[in-house]
């Protein structure tokens, strides 16, 4: 069973795909600059849809590739 989407889960999922420690990602870092390409972003979209964000689409994440934005989008809260 998938973990619910929490700020910690979102940070951990992103860190896993860019190959860094979750603590290394600042809320306002540009995730594209950190190495998160479109293929990895689609992996996150699919993973997070399966975890309950059924209406999430690639443009939702691509328009502003920052952890703080994604956390607010997916959980309604801040990092």
Z-matrix of the N, CA and C atoms (Angstrom, degrees):
N
C 1 1.457
C 2 1.523 1 109.39
N 3 1.310 2 116.70 1 140.28
C 4 1.457 3 121.83 2 -178.88
C 5 1.517 4 111.26 3 -76.35
N 6 1.335 5 114.51 4 146.57
C 7 1.455 6 120.56 5 171.25
C 8 1.517 7 109.05 6 -66.25
N 9 1.326 8 118.13 7 147.44
C 10 1.462 9 118.55 8 173.23
C 11 1.529 10 109.79 9 -67.31
N 12 1.312 11 115.71 10 157.84
C 13 1.456 12 119.63 11 179.85
C 14 1.524 13 109.62 12 -75.41
N 15 1.301 14 114.80 13 115.82
C 16 1.456 15 122.78 14 178.15
C 17 1.527 16 106.51 15 -129.50
N 18 1.321 17 117.60 16 163.56
C 19 1.470 18 118.53 17 175.79
C 20 1.528 19 112.42 18 -54.92
N 21 1.325 20 116.94 19 -38.06
C 22 1.468 21 120.77 20 -179.99
C 23 1.524 22 111.44 21 -66.87
N 24 1.326 23 116.32 22 -42.09
C 25 1.470 24 120.92 23 179.44
C 26 1.530 25 110.58 24 -64.41
N 27 1.334 26 116.77 25 -43.82
C 28 1.462 27 121.01 26 -179.50
C 29 1.530 28 109.82 27 -61.49
N 30 1.330 29 116.27 28 -47.30
C 31 1.473 30 121.27 29 179.26
C 32 1.530 31 110.52 30 -60.95
N 33 1.327 32 116.99 31 -44.66
C 34 1.467 33 121.19 32 -178.95
C 35 1.530 34 111.41 33 -64.74
N 36 1.321 35 117.38 34 -41.55
C 37 1.469 36 120.90 35 179.50
C 38 1.527 37 110.83 36 -63.25
N 39 1.330 38 116.47 37 -43.97
C 40 1.466 39 120.36 38 179.30
C 41 1.526 40 109.58 39 -64.21
N 42 1.321 41 117.25 40 -46.77
C 43 1.466 42 121.41 41 -178.87
C 44 1.527 43 111.43 42 -59.75
N 45 1.321 44 116.35 43 -40.63
C 46 1.471 45 120.86 44 178.77
C 47 1.531 46 110.77 45 -58.15
N 48 1.326 47 116.63 46 -43.69
C 49 1.463 48 119.85 47 -175.50
C 50 1.527 49 113.84 48 -77.87
N 51 1.325 50 117.64 49 -22.56
C 52 1.468 51 117.81 50 176.53
C 53 1.523 52 111.76 51 -101.21
N 54 1.327 53 116.47 52 -2.74
C 55 1.450 54 120.53 53 173.06
C 56 1.515 55 114.74 54 74.49
N 57 1.318 56 116.88 55 44.32
C 58 1.456 57 119.72 56 176.98
C 59 1.519 58 109.60 57 -138.33
N 60 1.311 59 115.43 58 173.03
C 61 1.454 60 121.56 59 175.71
C 62 1.528 61 108.56 60 -74.93
N 63 1.328 62 118.21 61 137.05
C 64 1.461 63 118.97 62 -179.98
C 65 1.533 64 114.14 63 -53.47
N 66 1.321 65 117.16 64 -33.19
C 67 1.471 66 121.04 65 -178.55
C 68 1.528 67 112.44 66 -67.93
N 69 1.323 68 117.36 67 -16.74
C 70 1.465 69 121.44 68 -178.68
C 71 1.527 70 112.95 69 -79.00
N 72 1.322 71 118.14 70 -10.41
C 73 1.462 72 121.26 71 -176.53
C 74 1.524 73 109.71 72 -96.54
N 75 1.319 74 116.30 73 115.30
C 76 1.468 75 120.65 74 176.44
C 77 1.528 76 108.84 75 -80.09
N 78 1.335 77 117.39 76 151.24
C 79 1.467 78 120.10 77 -177.80
C 80 1.524 79 114.22 78 -55.83
N 81 1.333 80 117.37 79 -32.33
C 82 1.467 81 119.77 80 -176.79
C 83 1.527 82 113.63 81 -104.43
N 84 1.332 83 117.94 82 10.48
C 85 1.469 84 120.31 83 174.96
C 86 1.523 85 109.78 84 -63.18
N 87 1.327 86 115.83 85 142.32
C 88 1.460 87 120.44 86 172.80
C 89 1.525 88 106.79 87 -79.15
N 90 1.321 89 116.59 88 113.55
C 91 1.468 90 121.08 89 -174.86
C 92 1.523 91 112.06 90 -68.03
N 93 1.306 92 117.29 91 -26.83
C 94 1.463 93 120.37 92 175.16
C 95 1.521 94 109.72 93 -65.03
N 96 1.330 95 116.74 94 -42.58
C 97 1.464 96 121.01 95 177.95
C 98 1.524 97 111.83 96 -63.61
N 99 1.329 98 116.86 97 -26.36
C 100 1.463 99 120.95 98 179.41
C 101 1.527 100 112.30 99 -84.39
N 102 1.335 101 116.84 100 -3.17
C 103 1.456 102 119.89 101 175.77
C 104 1.511 103 115.69 102 111.60
N 105 1.318 104 117.58 103 7.27
C 106 1.464 105 119.86 104 179.07
C 107 1.528 106 108.82 105 -85.00
N 108 1.326 107 116.28 106 103.38
C 109 1.468 108 120.72 107 -178.54
C 110 1.531 109 110.27 108 -89.80
N 111 1.319 110 115.81 109 179.86
C 112 1.466 111 120.29 110 -175.29
C 113 1.528 112 112.44 111 -65.13
N 114 1.307 113 117.63 112 -34.17
C 115 1.469 114 119.78 113 179.27
C 116 1.527 115 109.98 114 -65.28
N 117 1.321 116 116.51 115 -45.07
C 118 1.468 117 120.16 116 178.70
C 119 1.533 118 110.75 117 -66.21
N 120 1.324 119 116.89 118 -36.18
C 121 1.459 120 119.69 119 177.58
C 122 1.526 121 110.19 120 -62.75
N 123 1.326 122 117.34 121 -39.77
C 124 1.470 123 120.00 122 177.41
C 125 1.528 124 111.09 123 -65.81
N 126 1.320 125 118.05 124 -34.44
C 127 1.467 126 120.80 125 174.96
C 128 1.524 127 109.19 126 -59.61
N 129 1.337 128 116.41 127 -43.65
C 130 1.461 129 120.30 128 178.25
C 131 1.525 130 111.60 129 -64.50
N 132 1.326 131 117.25 130 -42.85
C 133 1.465 132 120.67 131 178.18
C 134 1.526 133 109.82 132 -55.79
N 135 1.317 134 116.98 133 -49.11
C 136 1.470 135 120.73 134 -179.04
C 137 1.525 136 111.36 135 -64.49
N 138 1.312 137 116.70 136 -42.89
C 139 1.471 138 121.57 137 -179.73
C 140 1.528 139 110.09 138 -62.28
N 141 1.328 140 116.38 139 -44.74
C 142 1.460 141 120.37 140 -176.37
C 143 1.522 142 111.99 141 -76.27
N 144 1.319 143 117.72 142 -29.20
C 145 1.473 144 119.22 143 172.38
C 146 1.518 145 109.42 144 -62.18
N 147 1.327 146 116.25 145 -44.11
C 148 1.464 147 121.04 146 179.95
C 149 1.528 148 111.68 147 -63.97
N 150 1.331 149 116.14 148 -25.98
C 151 1.463 150 121.20 149 -179.70
C 152 1.525 151 112.83 150 -89.08
N 153 1.331 152 116.63 151 3.30
C 154 1.453 153 118.99 152 174.47
C 155 1.514 154 116.82 153 123.44
N 156 1.330 155 118.31 154 -10.03
C 157 1.474 156 120.81 155 179.01
C 158 1.522 157 108.80 156 -89.40
N 159 1.331 158 115.52 157 64.14
C 160 1.468 159 122.49 158 -169.67
C 161 1.527 160 114.14 159 -59.78
N 162 1.310 161 117.89 160 -27.96
C 163 1.466 162 120.05 161 -176.56
C 164 1.528 163 112.99 162 -96.06
N 165 1.329 164 117.68 163 3.61
C 166 1.461 165 121.25 164 -179.09
C 167 1.523 166 111.03 165 -65.46
N 168 1.328 167 116.49 166 134.99
C 169 1.460 168 122.37 167 176.53
C 170 1.521 169 109.98 168 -127.46
N 171 1.317 170 115.81 169 158.21
C 172 1.465 171 121.84 170 -179.56
C 173 1.535 172 113.02 171 -51.02
N 174 1.341 173 119.36 172 -47.03
C 175 1.475 174 118.85 173 -178.84
C 176 1.531 175 113.39 174 -60.24
N 177 1.331 176 117.23 175 -28.12
C 178 1.459 177 120.26 176 177.92
C 179 1.527 178 110.96 177 -58.22
N 180 1.327 179 115.92 178 -38.57
C 181 1.454 180 120.82 179 -179.47
C 182 1.526 181 111.97 180 -88.54
N 183 1.317 182 116.66 181 -38.45
C 184 1.463 183 121.04 182 -174.42
C 185 1.524 184 113.15 183 -68.26
N 186 1.337 185 116.99 184 -29.51
C 187 1.461 186 119.29 185 -176.21
C 188 1.526 187 112.16 186 -65.39
N 189 1.310 188 117.11 187 -29.30
C 190 1.469 189 120.78 188 -179.62
C 191 1.526 190 108.77 189 -148.88
N 192 1.335 191 117.12 190 84.71
C 193 1.467 192 120.93 191 -174.51
C 194 1.529 193 113.05 192 -78.79
N 195 1.325 194 114.96 193 68.76
C 196 1.460 195 121.57 194 178.16
C 197 1.528 196 108.71 195 -129.35
N 198 1.313 197 115.76 196 139.59
C 199 1.454 198 121.07 197 -178.20
C 200 1.527 199 111.97 198 -56.87
N 201 1.324 200 117.54 199 -42.25
C 202 1.463 201 120.64 200 -178.84
C 203 1.531 202 110.97 201 -61.61
N 204 1.320 203 116.76 202 -43.40
C 205 1.472 204 120.57 203 179.14
C 206 1.520 205 110.79 204 -64.53
N 207 1.327 206 116.56 205 -45.92
C 208 1.459 207 120.02 206 -178.29
C 209 1.526 208 111.09 207 -63.51
N 210 1.337 209 116.56 208 -40.20
C 211 1.463 210 119.86 209 179.97
C 212 1.523 211 110.52 210 -64.12
N 213 1.316 212 116.40 211 -43.69
C 214 1.465 213 119.63 212 178.56
C 215 1.538 214 110.62 213 -63.78
N 216 1.319 215 116.09 214 -42.25
C 217 1.461 216 121.69 215 179.73
C 218 1.535 217 111.51 216 -61.26
N 219 1.311 218 116.17 217 -43.26
C 220 1.463 219 120.93 218 -172.62
C 221 1.521 220 114.51 219 -88.47
N 222 1.316 221 117.83 220 -25.79
C 223 1.468 222 119.52 221 -175.75
C 224 1.523 223 113.05 222 -121.94
N 225 1.321 224 116.56 223 -14.16
C 226 1.457 225 119.93 224 -176.15
C 227 1.509 226 112.97 225 79.57
N 228 1.333 227 116.10 226 2.50
C 229 1.468 228 121.15 227 -179.30
C 230 1.505 229 111.98 228 -120.37
N 231 1.307 230 115.40 229 -173.82
C 232 1.471 231 120.06 230 179.50
C 233 1.516 232 110.37 231 -106.25
N 234 1.328 233 114.54 232 169.18
C 235 1.468 234 121.39 233 -177.36
C 236 1.505 235 110.14 234 -65.84
